[in-house]
Amino acid sequence: MKNKTMQEMNEQFKDCPIQQNVYEVDGKLYRVTSHFVGNKNINDVILEYAESRAMCEMLGRIPTEKQQ
């Protein structure tokens, strides 16, 4: 499978819907741009990420937030 350049992906997905949201986390603003280009179920993706993150935290593979 050929790796596509950013320009090729922009052209391929130019007509797909895009949504932008701004979120504030711990006083810092984050802009999230969602590009709806496929048919993955977002609930499944988030669940998989959450399970992976929880497992890594329990096994000590990633640092957790420091307690103040």
Backbone torsions as a table, in degrees:
resi	resn	phi	psi	omega
1	MET	NA	132.2	-176.5
2	LYS	-79.4	134.0	173.2
3	ASN	-75.0	127.2	-177.5
4	LYS	-89.2	148.5	175.0
5	THR	-80.2	164.1	178.7
6	MET	-60.7	-37.7	179.0
7	GLN	-64.4	-40.8	178.6
8	GLU	-65.3	-40.8	178.2
9	MET	-68.0	-39.1	176.7
10	ASN	-59.1	-43.2	-179.9
11	GLU	-67.7	-42.4	-178.3
12	GLN	-64.5	-38.4	-173.5
13	PHE	-107.3	16.1	-174.6
14	LYS	-61.7	-26.8	-178.3
15	ASP	-95.8	1.2	179.5
16	CYS	-79.4	148.6	-178.7
17	PRO	-67.4	147.8	179.1
18	ILE	-130.1	141.9	176.8
19	GLN	-132.2	136.0	178.0
20	GLN	-119.6	136.0	176.2
21	ASN	-135.0	150.9	175.8
22	VAL	-116.6	128.6	-179.5
23	TYR	-121.8	145.6	176.0
24	GLU	-109.3	124.5	178.5
25	VAL	-128.6	120.4	-179.5
26	ASP	51.2	41.6	177.0
27	GLY	79.0	1.9	-179.5
28	LYS	-111.8	133.9	-178.9
29	LEU	-88.0	136.2	177.0
30	TYR	-125.5	130.6	176.3
31	ARG	-100.4	122.9	-179.2
32	VAL	-111.9	122.6	177.2
33	THR	-109.6	119.2	179.8
34	SER	-101.7	126.1	176.8
35	HIS	-109.0	114.9	-177.6
36	PHE	-91.6	95.1	-173.1
37	VAL	-120.6	-10.2	-174.9
38	GLY	-132.2	-160.7	-177.5
39	ASN	-125.1	27.6	176.7
40	LYS	-75.3	146.3	176.4
41	ASN	-84.0	116.4	-175.4
42	ILE	-60.3	-33.4	178.5
43	ASN	-63.1	-40.4	177.9
44	ASP	-66.5	-40.1	-179.6
45	VAL	-64.8	-45.6	-179.1
46	ILE	-66.7	-41.1	178.5
47	LEU	-61.4	-44.6	179.2
48	GLU	-61.9	-42.6	178.9
49	TYR	-63.7	-45.5	-178.5
50	ALA	-62.2	-43.1	178.4
51	GLU	-63.1	-42.8	179.4
52	SER	-63.7	-44.2	-179.7
53	ARG	-63.5	-44.7	179.5
54	ALA	-61.9	-43.0	179.8
55	MET	-63.1	-43.2	179.2
56	CYS	-63.9	-39.9	178.5
57	GLU	-65.4	-41.3	-179.9
58	MET	-66.3	-33.2	-179.2
59	LEU	-89.0	-0.6	177.6
60	GLY	73.6	25.3	-177.3
61	ARG	-85.9	-18.5	176.1
62	ILE	-132.1	147.7	-179.5
63	PRO	-70.5	139.0	175.0
64	THR	-92.2	165.1	-179.3
65	GLU	-64.5	137.0	-178.7
66	LYS	-71.1	139.3	176.6
67	GLN	-78.3	137.8	-179.5
68	GLN	-101.7	NA	NA
